[in-house]
């Protein structure tokens, strides 16, 4: 397949490009910055997803799919993130412009170029459990969470990822495009997995992120499988994409008992170190399975 890919200069981009390349797909890379040298053989369209004109330039030619990995990865207007936003010189509305308008422009360009498949890196934050602004805890109804659990987003990043899923669904309804969001969680590359094992310590407090994680390579394989099997599955879907286990040393029920005992009655199928978010829908739909581990590095010398 001939694939237009965004986000090659991001944290996930090189892993996604390598996954598609190994599978024999032809790439065109669309990004603001020059791609890493190992991908120099592929055509590069320099541009920004927040420019509709740039998006139109990028889709020139015949494409079978778009793999959209470009995004603003945190809420630039969040009260707790103002310092980082200011230090990086970013406008407060960067998250909304990149994740909402950037996705909209790319989808609209895809319609004009008659590109039938669109796969986007979403986020587990579409649930709304992280980046809370109010003092109201996330209203869990059951654990592990799955795609049927209601969202309760409060911040611009979580909202942008949830809204982008709805935007994709609208293009499926209106134009027949096959659209998919990969709800990635706590993406870790190989070095980060080694470092996580080396730094692992007993847990001392509840994490609003629930220790959910996934390997970079596993997110990439989810992107590829959804694209390759698009015509065999439902035309639209959002899928949690995370490891089977948590990033905590302690068993999951022990974490609940120590820090959130009121959630214990809501827990089901949380044996051992099971993740608090279920990846079963992605597994069932395209035969995906996580291939990476951070626990295999526990006890090894750095």
C-alpha positions as CSV (number, residue, x, y, z in Angstrom):
1,X,0.0,0.0,0.0
2,X,1.1,3.6,-0.6
3,X,0.9,5.4,2.7
4,X,1.1,9.1,3.7
5,X,2.5,9.3,7.2
6,X,2.6,12.2,9.6
7,X,4.7,12.6,12.7
8,X,8.0,11.0,11.6
9,X,10.0,13.3,13.8
10,X,7.9,12.4,16.9
11,X,8.6,9.8,19.5
12,X,6.4,7.1,17.8
13,X,7.0,8.1,14.2
14,X,10.3,6.2,13.6
15,X,8.8,3.0,15.0
16,X,5.6,3.3,12.9
17,X,7.7,4.0,9.7
18,X,9.9,1.0,10.4
19,X,6.9,-1.2,11.0
20,X,5.3,-0.1,7.7
21,X,8.6,-0.4,5.8
22,X,9.2,-4.0,7.1
23,X,5.7,-4.9,5.9
24,X,6.5,-3.8,2.4
25,X,4.5,-0.6,2.3
26,X,5.5,2.5,0.3
27,X,5.8,5.7,2.3
28,X,5.6,9.4,1.8
29,X,6.5,11.4,5.0
30,X,4.8,14.6,5.9
31,X,6.4,16.6,8.7
32,X,7.7,20.0,9.7
33,X,11.2,18.7,10.4
34,X,13.4,16.5,8.2
35,X,13.0,12.8,8.8
36,X,15.7,10.7,10.5
37,X,18.5,9.6,8.1
38,X,17.4,6.0,8.1
39,X,14.2,7.0,6.3
40,X,15.9,9.3,3.8
41,X,15.0,7.0,0.9
42,X,11.3,8.0,1.2
43,X,9.9,11.2,-0.3
44,X,9.4,14.0,2.3
45,X,6.8,16.7,2.2
46,X,7.8,19.5,4.5
47,X,4.7,21.1,6.1
48,X,2.5,21.5,9.0
49,X,-0.8,19.7,9.6
50,X,-2.3,23.0,10.9
51,X,-2.0,24.4,7.4
52,X,-4.7,23.2,5.0
53,X,-2.6,24.2,2.1
54,X,0.3,22.0,3.4
55,X,-2.1,19.1,3.8
56,X,-3.4,19.5,0.3
57,X,0.2,19.4,-1.0
58,X,1.0,16.3,1.0
59,X,-1.9,14.2,-0.5
60,X,-1.0,14.9,-4.1
61,X,-0.6,11.6,-5.9
62,X,-2.5,8.3,-5.3
63,X,-2.5,7.0,-1.7
64,X,-4.2,4.0,-0.2
65,X,-4.1,5.2,3.4
66,X,-3.0,7.9,5.8
67,X,-1.2,7.0,9.0
68,X,-1.6,10.1,11.3
69,X,0.9,10.1,14.2
70,X,1.5,13.9,14.5
71,X,0.0,15.6,17.6
72,X,0.5,17.9,20.4
73,X,1.1,15.4,23.2
74,X,-0.1,17.3,26.3
75,X,-2.6,20.1,27.2
76,X,-0.8,23.4,26.6
77,X,-3.5,25.4,28.5
78,X,-3.6,23.1,31.5
79,X,-3.1,25.0,34.8
80,X,-0.4,22.5,35.9
81,X,1.4,22.7,32.6
82,X,1.7,26.4,32.2
83,X,5.4,26.5,33.0
84,X,6.3,24.0,30.3
85,X,4.1,25.8,27.8
86,X,5.8,29.1,28.5
87,X,9.3,27.5,28.6
88,X,8.7,26.1,25.1
89,X,7.2,29.3,23.8
90,X,4.0,27.6,22.8
91,X,0.6,29.5,22.4
92,X,-1.9,28.3,25.0
93,X,-4.2,26.9,22.2
94,X,-1.5,24.7,20.5
95,X,-3.1,21.5,21.6
96,X,-6.5,22.3,20.2
97,X,-5.1,23.7,16.9
98,X,-2.8,20.7,16.3
99,X,-5.1,17.9,17.5
100,X,-8.5,19.2,16.3
101,X,-7.8,21.5,13.3
102,X,-4.8,19.5,12.2
103,X,-6.8,16.3,12.1
104,X,-9.7,18.1,10.4
105,X,-7.5,19.6,7.7
106,X,-5.9,16.2,7.0
107,X,-9.2,14.4,6.9
108,X,-10.6,17.1,4.5
109,X,-7.5,16.8,2.3
110,X,-8.0,13.0,2.3
111,X,-11.6,13.4,1.1
112,X,-10.5,15.6,-1.8
113,X,-7.7,13.1,-2.7
114,X,-10.1,10.1,-2.3
115,X,-7.9,8.3,0.3
116,X,-10.1,5.5,1.7
117,X,-8.3,4.6,5.0
118,X,-7.2,6.9,7.9
119,X,-5.5,5.6,11.1
120,X,-4.7,8.0,13.9
121,X,-2.7,7.8,17.0
122,X,-5.3,8.5,19.7
123,X,-4.8,8.3,23.4
124,X,-6.2,6.5,26.5
125,X,-6.6,10.0,27.8
126,X,-9.9,10.1,25.7
127,X,-11.2,8.4,28.9
128,X,-10.5,11.5,31.0
129,X,-8.8,9.8,33.9
130,X,-5.6,11.8,33.5
131,X,-4.9,15.6,33.5
132,X,-7.8,16.2,35.9
133,X,-8.3,19.9,36.7
134,X,-11.1,19.8,39.2
135,X,-10.9,18.0,42.5
136,X,-13.5,15.5,41.4
137,X,-12.0,12.0,41.0
138,X,-12.6,10.1,37.8
139,X,-16.0,8.3,38.0
140,X,-15.0,4.7,37.4
141,X,-17.9,2.3,36.8
142,X,-15.9,-0.9,36.4
143,X,-12.3,-2.1,36.1
144,X,-10.6,-2.9,33.9
145,X,-11.9,-0.1,31.7
146,X,-12.8,-0.8,28.1
147,X,-14.1,1.2,25.1
148,X,-17.7,1.1,26.4
149,X,-16.8,3.0,29.6
150,X,-18.1,6.6,29.6
151,X,-15.6,9.4,29.3
152,X,-15.3,12.3,31.7
153,X,-12.7,14.6,30.1
154,X,-11.7,17.9,31.7
155,X,-8.6,19.1,29.8
156,X,-7.9,20.2,26.2
157,X,-5.6,17.2,25.4
158,X,-8.1,14.5,26.5
159,X,-10.9,16.4,24.9
160,X,-9.0,16.8,21.6
161,X,-8.3,13.1,21.4
162,X,-12.0,12.2,22.2
163,X,-13.3,14.8,19.8
164,X,-10.9,13.6,17.1
165,X,-12.4,10.1,17.4
166,X,-15.8,11.6,16.8
167,X,-14.5,13.6,13.9
168,X,-13.1,10.4,12.3
169,X,-16.5,8.7,12.9
170,X,-18.3,11.6,11.1
171,X,-16.1,11.1,8.0
172,X,-16.9,7.4,8.0
173,X,-20.6,8.3,8.1
174,X,-20.5,11.1,5.6
175,X,-17.9,9.9,3.1
176,X,-17.5,6.1,3.7
177,X,-13.9,6.6,4.8
178,X,-12.6,3.8,7.0
179,X,-11.2,5.5,10.1
180,X,-9.5,4.2,13.3
181,X,-8.0,5.6,16.4
182,X,-5.3,3.7,18.4
183,X,-5.8,4.7,22.0
184,X,-2.1,4.4,23.0
185,X,-1.1,4.6,26.7
186,X,2.2,5.6,28.2
187,X,4.3,4.7,25.2
188,X,7.8,3.4,26.0
189,X,10.6,2.7,23.5
190,X,13.2,-0.1,24.3
191,X,15.5,2.2,26.2
192,X,12.6,3.6,28.3
193,X,11.6,0.0,29.2
194,X,15.0,-0.8,30.4
195,X,15.2,2.4,32.4
196,X,11.7,1.7,33.9
197,X,12.9,-1.6,35.2
198,X,16.1,-0.2,36.5
199,X,14.3,2.6,38.4
200,X,11.4,0.5,39.6
201,X,10.5,1.1,43.2
202,X,7.7,0.0,45.5
203,X,4.6,2.1,44.9
204,X,3.8,4.8,47.5
205,X,0.7,6.5,46.1
206,X,-2.1,6.0,43.6
207,X,-1.4,7.1,40.1
208,X,-4.2,8.8,38.1
209,X,-2.6,7.2,35.0
210,X,-3.1,3.8,36.6
211,X,0.4,2.5,35.5
212,X,-0.9,1.8,32.0
213,X,1.9,1.5,29.4
214,X,2.6,0.1,25.9
215,X,5.7,-0.5,23.8
216,X,6.4,1.8,20.9
217,X,6.7,-1.2,18.6
218,X,3.3,-2.5,19.7
219,X,1.5,0.8,18.9
220,X,3.1,0.7,15.5
221,X,1.9,-2.9,14.9
222,X,-1.6,-1.8,15.9
223,X,-1.5,1.0,13.3
224,X,-0.4,-1.4,10.6
225,X,-2.9,-4.1,11.4
226,X,-5.9,-1.7,11.4
227,X,-4.8,-0.3,8.0
228,X,-4.2,-3.7,6.4
229,X,-7.4,-5.2,7.7
230,X,-9.6,-2.1,7.3
231,X,-11.8,-3.7,4.7
232,X,-12.4,-6.8,6.9
233,X,-13.5,-5.0,10.0
234,X,-16.1,-2.3,11.0
235,X,-15.5,0.9,9.1
236,X,-14.8,3.0,12.2
237,X,-13.4,2.1,15.6
238,X,-11.4,3.4,18.6
239,X,-9.2,0.8,20.4
240,X,-7.3,0.9,23.6
241,X,-3.7,-0.1,22.9
242,X,-1.7,-1.0,26.0
243,X,0.3,-3.9,27.5
244,X,-1.4,-6.7,29.3
245,X,0.3,-5.8,32.6
246,X,0.8,-2.6,34.6
247,X,4.0,-0.6,35.1
248,X,3.8,-1.2,38.9
249,X,5.8,-3.8,40.8
250,X,2.8,-4.8,43.0
251,X,-0.3,-6.8,41.8
252,X,-3.2,-4.7,40.6
253,X,-5.6,-5.8,43.3
254,X,-3.1,-4.9,46.0
255,X,-2.8,-1.4,44.5
256,X,-6.5,-1.0,44.8
257,X,-6.7,-2.4,48.3
258,X,-4.0,0.0,49.5
259,X,-4.9,3.2,47.7
260,X,-8.5,2.9,46.3
261,X,-10.3,0.3,48.3
262,X,-13.7,1.7,47.3
263,X,-12.9,0.5,43.8
264,X,-12.3,-3.1,44.7
265,X,-16.0,-4.0,44.3
266,X,-15.9,-2.7,40.7
267,X,-12.9,-4.8,39.8
268,X,-13.1,-7.9,37.6
269,X,-10.5,-10.0,35.9
270,X,-7.6,-8.2,37.6
271,X,-5.4,-11.1,38.5
272,X,-1.7,-10.6,39.0
273,X,-0.3,-7.5,37.4
274,X,-3.2,-7.1,34.9
275,X,-3.7,-3.7,33.3
276,X,-6.5,-1.4,34.6
277,X,-7.4,-0.9,30.9
278,X,-8.4,-3.7,28.7
279,X,-6.9,-4.3,25.2
280,X,-9.3,-7.1,24.3
281,X,-11.2,-5.3,21.6
282,X,-8.0,-4.6,19.6
283,X,-6.9,-8.2,20.1
284,X,-10.3,-9.6,18.9
285,X,-10.6,-7.2,16.0
286,X,-7.3,-7.5,14.2
287,X,-5.4,-10.3,16.1
288,X,-3.0,-7.8,17.7
289,X,-1.0,-8.7,20.8
290,X,1.7,-6.9,22.7
291,X,5.2,-8.2,22.0
292,X,7.3,-6.0,24.3
293,X,7.9,-6.2,28.1
294,X,9.5,-4.0,30.7
295,X,9.5,-6.7,33.4
296,X,12.0,-8.9,31.5
297,X,14.6,-6.3,32.4
298,X,13.9,-6.4,36.2
299,X,17.0,-7.4,38.1
300,X,19.4,-7.0,35.2
301,X,22.5,-4.9,35.4
302,X,22.1,-1.5,33.6
